């Protein structure tokens, strides 16, 4: 799959498949179609109360698509107890191309002029497939996720794909569904058109939280 194109990757997402690498040094990719899929129900997304208090204080400047390649490189970097990554040079290159094509997006949290955290993923029709996130400062990636969800809700998206479940995502309301259930939701998502840029600049933390009604 070393000759894999950005267009092929996008077509694969539309049928429920995505690529990964075994490691950053891997020179190839393989296709993944999980039997169990993690998703965020957008109408039941939870913002923990402690995080909500932080968001109201607006500790970071949040932007979209201003540092996509920096975000994906940070997501690929080993950190903490994770010594390896599934993001290799092919993914860095192809998703950079998808960003240039208007499909791959990033959400960035800035502490002054420094990137504190963020996430990236792929948007098509009314589907957003979250790929990876990173944080350098406490809560930065969590706040990026909350801002992403508010953006997707405002833009009429119907599906936020988290790919694989973990306890961290579950605290925000992520749930696990079968492959067949996911494909049915994906098919429905392909029938609608979301607007990733429906949320304007300068939105306050309180306004973000108002658009996401579930707190715990």
N, C-alpha and C positions, 0 to 999 in steps of 0.2 A: 504493500500500500504506500510505498514511498512516492509514487506519482499521483497520489490522491489530490484532487482539486477541491477548492473551497465550494464549488457548486455541488460536487458529489456529497460533501459533508452536509450541506444544507438539505439536499434531497433525502439523505439518510434520516435526519431528524424528523422529517415530515412523515416517515413511516415508523418512527419509534426507536431508531437505532442511533448510537453515537460512538465515536472513536475514543480510544485511550491507548496509552503506551505503558509498557511494563515499568519503565523508569525514565529519568531524564536523559540517560545515555542511550536509550533504545533508538535504533534507526528506523523503526517501523511502528505501525499502529495496528490495533485489532478492533473489531466491531463488538459492541456490547448491547445486549437487549435483555435487561434484567427480568427475571420471572416475577419479582416483587419490586414495585417502583415507589419511591418517595415523592409525595406531592404536598404543596401547601394549598389547602382550600382557601381561596381568597376571601370568602365570606365568613371564615372562621379563624383568621389569623390572630394569634395572641401576642400582645406586647406585655411582658412582665412589668409589674408596677415599678420596680426599681429602675428598669431601663426607661420606662415612660418618664419618670422624674428627671433622668439624665437628659432625655431628648428635649424636654421643655426648657432646659437650661442652654440648649444649643452649643455644646462644647466644641463642635467641629463645623467647618464650612463644607457643605455637601455639594458636589458637582456631578455632572453626568457627561461621560464621553470626552473628558478633557485630558485623560492620561491613560488611555486604554492599554497601550503596550507596557507602560510601567506597572499597571495593576496586574496584568497577566504574568509578567516576569516575577513580581513579588509572590504571586500565587504558586509559581513554580519553584521558588526558593525553599530549601530545607529550613525548618525552624522548630524550636521546641523539641518535642519527642517524635517529630516526624522527620526522618532522615532522608526520605526519598519522595518522589512525586511522580504522578502519571503524565505530567505535562512535559513533553520533549520539544525539540527544535521544530519538528513538523507542525505540531499543534500551535506553537508560538507563531509560526509563519502563516499558517492557513487561517487561524482565527484573526490574525492581524488583517489578512485580506478580507475576511468576512466583515470586520469592523469597517474597512474602507468601503465595502459594498453596502453598508447601512444595516447589517443584520446583527453583528456582535456589538454589545454595549457594556460599558462599565459604570459603576457608581463609586465615587471617590469621597473619602472623608479626609479633610485637611486640618492639620494642627499648625496654624501659621502657614508657612510655605512648605511644610513637610507632609508627605503622604502618610496618614495615620492608619489607614485601612481602606478596604474596598472589596468589591466583587465584580465578576463579569459573567456574562451569559449570552445566549443567542435568542433573538426575538424574530418570530415570523407569524403572520396572520394574527391570531389572538393568543399565541402561546409564547411563554418565556421559559427557556431551559437554563436554569442556573448551573454554572460550571464549577466555580471555585471562589473562595474568599480568603482574605488574609487580614491580620491585624497587627499593628505595632504598638498601638495605644489601647488601653482597656476600653471595650465596648465599641470600638470603631467599626468593625465588620458587622456587628449586630445592628448598629444604627444605619449602616448602608443597606442592610436587608430590609429594615422597616421603611426606609425611604423608597426602596425598590417596590415594595408591596403597595405603598400609597400611590406610586406612579402607575402601576399596573391596574389598580382598581380605577383610578381616574381615567385611564386610557381605554377601558373596556376590555381588558384581557380576561380570558376565561380559564387559563391553565398556567400554573407555575410549577414546573417540574423540578424537583430536588434530586432526582436520580436515585440516590441511595439514602436510606434512613439512618439516623444516629440519634442518641439521646439529646444532643444539643439542639438539633432541628425540631425535635418533638416538643421542646419547651415553647416553641413559637406556633404550635398547632399542626406541624407536619404530620402526615399520616401515610401509611403504607397500603398500596392497593395492588391488585393483580395485574399482570401484563395485559390481559384482555380488557379489564376495566380501564387501564391507562390508554389503550389504543382507541377505545370508544370515546374517551374524553378528548384525545388528540384529534380524532376525526371531527368532533364537534367544534373544537378550537380552530380547525382549518376552514371552517365555514364562516368565520367572523373576522373582522379586521380591527385590530387594536392600534392605538396611537401611543407609541412609547414617549413622545414628547408633549403629551397633553398637560403635564405638570410644569408650571412655569418656574422661573428662578425666584429666589427670595421668599420661598414658602417657609413659614415659621414652624418650629417643632410642634407647637400646639395645633396648628392647622393639619400637620401630618397625622397627628394622633386622632384628630377628629374624623379623619377619613378612614381610620381603622378602629372599629368600635369595640373589638374584643381586647380586654385587659385582664390580667390575672396576677 
